[in-house]
Amino acid sequence: MSSSLEVRVTDALIPGALNAVINGAIAYATAFSGATSVPLTLDLVSSKQHTVWGQGVVLAFALGIILSLITAFSFRKRIAQAGPALADRLNRPMFPTVLGIALGNGMALFGWFVAIAVLWQRFLGSIEVGPIAAAALVGLLAGIVTVVVETRTKLALLRPV
């Protein structure tokens, strides 16, 4: 595999940082700006109150799917230009292959984030932070999702058929 087709986590750090800033700002503007404090988690199955992990779980699923599709399309173009020998990997159909990768990423991240949030609540309880810190934590979660999704999607596309 040529060096231009190597999948490195470091290649996803800049998109991850950009996504962290964007999603942190969105979380602050839409969910946290009027609050005096924001809980990281709540000991409730359903609540109208926004929490950091509640925002993170939604981001994990939505960004997992959206970023997988974007990464797949852009990376497929890069593969086509850099390695004609990998053409058979590019001819995979959108459904079920690429959409399957996207749904797999979204569901895996959703599951992990829910599990972490439940464990957080179980062992650490309800901790409240300020709205800026809450938005920064949501941004951090979005950055993590971006790095994981980009890496997993690229590796899945490079796997032999």
C-alpha positions as CSV (number, residue, x, y, z in Angstrom):
1,M,0.0,0.0,0.0
2,S,1.5,3.4,-0.9
3,S,2.0,6.0,1.8
4,S,-0.8,8.1,0.4
5,L,-3.2,5.3,1.1
6,E,-2.0,4.6,4.7
7,V,-4.7,5.1,7.3
8,R,-3.2,7.1,10.2
9,V,-5.2,8.5,13.1
10,T,-3.1,11.6,12.9
11,D,-4.7,12.4,9.5
12,A,-8.1,12.7,11.3
13,L,-6.9,15.1,14.1
14,I,-7.4,18.3,12.1
15,P,-11.0,17.4,11.0
16,G,-11.6,16.2,14.5
17,A,-10.5,19.5,16.0
18,L,-12.6,21.5,13.5
19,N,-15.6,19.3,14.2
20,A,-15.0,19.8,18.0
21,V,-15.1,23.5,17.6
22,I,-18.2,23.5,15.4
23,N,-20.2,21.1,17.4
24,G,-19.2,22.7,20.7
25,A,-20.4,26.0,19.4
26,I,-23.6,24.5,18.2
27,A,-24.2,22.8,21.6
28,Y,-23.6,26.0,23.4
29,A,-25.9,28.1,21.2
30,T,-28.7,25.6,21.0
31,A,-28.7,23.7,24.3
32,F,-26.5,25.3,27.0
33,S,-26.4,29.1,26.6
34,G,-29.2,30.0,29.0
35,A,-28.3,27.5,31.7
36,T,-26.4,28.3,34.9
37,S,-25.2,24.7,35.1
38,V,-25.5,21.6,33.0
39,P,-25.4,18.0,34.3
40,L,-23.1,15.6,32.6
41,T,-25.7,12.8,33.1
42,L,-29.1,12.4,34.9
43,D,-30.4,9.3,36.7
44,L,-33.4,9.3,34.4
45,V,-34.3,7.4,31.3
46,S,-36.2,10.3,29.9
47,S,-35.8,14.0,30.6
48,K,-36.4,17.3,28.9
49,Q,-33.2,18.7,30.4
50,H,-30.2,18.8,28.2
51,T,-27.1,16.9,29.5
52,V,-23.6,16.6,28.1
53,W,-23.8,12.9,27.6
54,G,-27.3,13.2,26.1
55,Q,-25.9,15.6,23.5
56,G,-22.9,13.3,23.0
57,V,-25.0,10.2,22.3
58,V,-27.1,12.0,19.7
59,L,-23.9,13.4,18.1
60,A,-22.3,9.9,18.1
61,F,-25.1,8.4,16.1
62,A,-25.7,11.3,13.7
63,L,-22.1,12.2,13.1
64,G,-21.2,8.5,12.9
65,I,-23.4,8.1,9.8
66,I,-22.9,11.5,8.2
67,L,-19.1,11.5,8.5
68,S,-18.9,7.9,7.4
69,L,-20.6,8.8,4.1
70,I,-18.6,12.0,3.6
71,T,-15.3,10.1,4.4
72,A,-16.3,7.2,2.1
73,F,-16.9,9.5,-0.9
74,S,-13.8,11.6,-0.5
75,F,-11.5,8.7,0.3
76,R,-12.9,6.6,-2.6
77,K,-11.9,9.5,-5.0
78,R,-8.4,9.6,-3.4
79,I,-8.0,5.8,-3.8
80,A,-9.0,6.0,-7.4
81,Q,-6.4,8.7,-8.1
82,A,-3.6,7.1,-6.1
83,G,-4.0,3.4,-6.6
84,P,-5.6,2.0,-9.8
85,A,-4.9,-1.5,-8.5
86,L,-7.5,-0.9,-5.8
87,A,-10.3,-0.3,-8.4
88,D,-12.2,-3.4,-7.3
89,R,-12.6,-1.9,-3.8
90,L,-14.0,1.3,-5.3
91,N,-16.7,-0.5,-7.3
92,R,-18.6,-1.6,-4.2
93,P,-22.2,-0.5,-4.3
94,M,-23.5,2.3,-2.1
95,F,-26.0,-0.1,-0.6
96,P,-25.2,-2.3,1.3
97,T,-21.5,-1.7,1.5
98,V,-21.0,2.0,2.2
99,L,-24.3,2.5,3.9
100,G,-23.5,-0.6,6.0
101,I,-20.2,0.9,7.1
102,A,-22.0,4.2,8.0
103,L,-24.7,2.5,10.0
104,G,-22.2,0.2,11.7
105,N,-20.1,3.2,12.7
106,G,-23.2,5.1,13.9
107,M,-24.6,2.2,15.9
108,A,-21.2,1.2,17.4
109,L,-20.5,4.8,18.6
110,F,-24.1,5.1,19.9
111,G,-23.7,1.9,21.9
112,W,-20.3,2.9,23.3
113,F,-21.5,6.4,24.3
114,V,-24.6,5.1,25.9
115,A,-22.6,2.5,27.9
116,I,-20.1,5.1,29.0
117,A,-22.9,7.5,30.0
118,V,-24.7,4.8,32.1
119,L,-21.4,3.7,33.8
120,W,-20.6,7.4,34.4
121,Q,-24.0,7.9,36.1
122,R,-23.7,4.7,38.1
123,F,-20.2,5.3,39.5
124,L,-19.8,9.1,39.5
125,G,-23.4,10.3,39.8
126,S,-24.8,13.6,38.5
127,I,-22.0,16.1,38.2
128,E,-22.9,19.6,37.0
129,V,-20.6,21.9,35.0
130,G,-20.9,25.4,33.6
131,P,-22.4,25.9,30.1
132,I,-19.0,26.7,28.5
133,A,-17.4,23.6,30.0
134,A,-20.4,21.5,28.9
135,A,-20.1,22.8,25.3
136,A,-16.4,22.1,25.4
137,L,-17.0,18.5,26.5
138,V,-19.6,18.0,23.7
139,G,-17.0,19.4,21.3
140,L,-14.5,16.9,22.7
141,L,-16.9,14.1,22.2
142,A,-17.6,15.3,18.6
143,G,-13.8,15.4,17.9
144,I,-13.4,11.8,19.2
145,V,-16.3,10.7,17.0
146,T,-14.7,12.3,14.0
147,V,-11.3,10.6,14.5
148,V,-12.9,7.2,15.1
149,V,-15.3,7.4,12.1
150,E,-12.6,8.6,9.7
151,T,-10.2,5.9,10.7
152,R,-12.8,3.1,10.8
153,T,-14.3,4.1,7.4
154,K,-11.0,4.3,5.6
155,L,-9.9,0.9,7.0
156,A,-13.2,-0.7,6.0
157,L,-12.9,0.7,2.4
158,L,-9.4,-0.7,2.1
159,R,-10.3,-4.2,3.3
160,P,-10.3,-6.7,0.4
161,V,-13.6,-7.6,-1.1
